[in-house]
Amino acid sequence: MNAVKAKDVDEYVAAFPADVQKVMEQVREVIKKAVPQVREVISYDMPGFKVNRVLVYFAGYAKHIGFYPGAAAIAAFKEEISGYKWAKGSVQFPLGRPMPLDLIARITKFRLEEDAKVKK
């Protein structure tokens, strides 16, 4: 896990090198555009994006951005993430390749649909 301890997402992103910051800001913006009502939180020492519950998290690492949408989203998008390293609830997007921003947006919207089914 990354070692960044931050009070908010701005501070979290600022702790990384400029090239990684740029990519994290792209991911952050695409999540916020996909779900405009989302609120940013720091949870588990990483940025989380929440409506009722946290929809998705991301984290910066030396060679990738970890994206954490949960097991149901990974299963639903298994075909599209097959070219990346992934696990039950996460996927790693390498920093040396273009970020799949459209895929991140669609996964985030999928998670919003799941979140809407949760009692408030």
N, C-alpha and C positions, 0 to 999 in steps of 0.2 A: 504494500500500500504506500501511497505517497506520504511524505512527512510534513505536509503543509498544515499548519494550524491557523485558521483564519476566522475572523468575526463575520465576514460577509463575502459575497462572490467577487466583488472588486478586489478585495485584499487577496483572496485565493489566487485569482488570475495574475495579479501583479507579482506574485512570488516566483513566476516562471520566466525563462528567457523570452525575449521579444518575439521570436518566431513561433514559439508555442503559445504565447499569449494571443497572437493573431488568430491562430486556429481555434483556440478555446472561445474567443469572442465570436467567431463565425458560428460555432456550435451553439453558444448561448443565444445569439440573435435568432437563429433558425428555430430554436425551441420556443422562444418568446413570440415569434411571428406565427408559428403553428398553433399556439394556444395563448392568445393575448391576455387572458385573465390569470395566467400562471403567476405564482409568487415565488421568488427566489429564497432559498434557505440554505444554511450550511447544516448538513446532517451526516453523521459518520465521517466527519472531516472532509467532506466534498460538497460541491454545489449540487443542490437538489432543486427541483422545480415542481411546485405543489399546487393543487387545486383543493380537493378534499384530503387526499393523501399525496405523497410524493409520486409523481408520474415517472420521472427519470432522474438519474444522477449522471454526472460525468466527472472524470478525474484526469489530471495530467500526469504523465510519466515521461521518462527519458525518450522513449521511442514510439509511444502511442498515446492515444486518448482512449481511456476506458469509458464505455457507455453502458449504463446499468438500467435497462428498462424492465427487468423482471422476467421470470420464466415464461409466462404466457406470451409476452411480446416476442421473445426469442423463438419460441415454437411457431408463432404465427408468421414470422419473417425468416424462418430457417433457410429457405431457398435463397433469399436475397443476401443473407449474411454468410453464405457458405464459403465465400472467398476470403473470409477473415477468420482470425482466431476467435473462438467464442466458447462460452460455457453456458450452463443452465440459465443464468440470469444476466449475462453480460457479453459484450463483444468488444474487441480491441480494434480500433481504427489506426493503422500505422501513420506516423507523422510524415513519412516520406511519400505518401500517396495523397491524392485529393480526397478531402473529407466527403463522404456520401451524404451531403446535406439534405437532399430530397428524401433519402431513406430515413434519416434522423427525424425529419419533420413528420413523415408518415407513421413512424413508430410512436412518436410523441402523441399524435392524434389518436392512434389506436389505444394508447394508455389512457387518454382522456375519456374515451368511450367506456373503458373498464371502470375508471374512477367514478363516472356518473352513475354507475349501478350501486355504488356504496352509499349507505345511509349516512347522512350528514350528522 
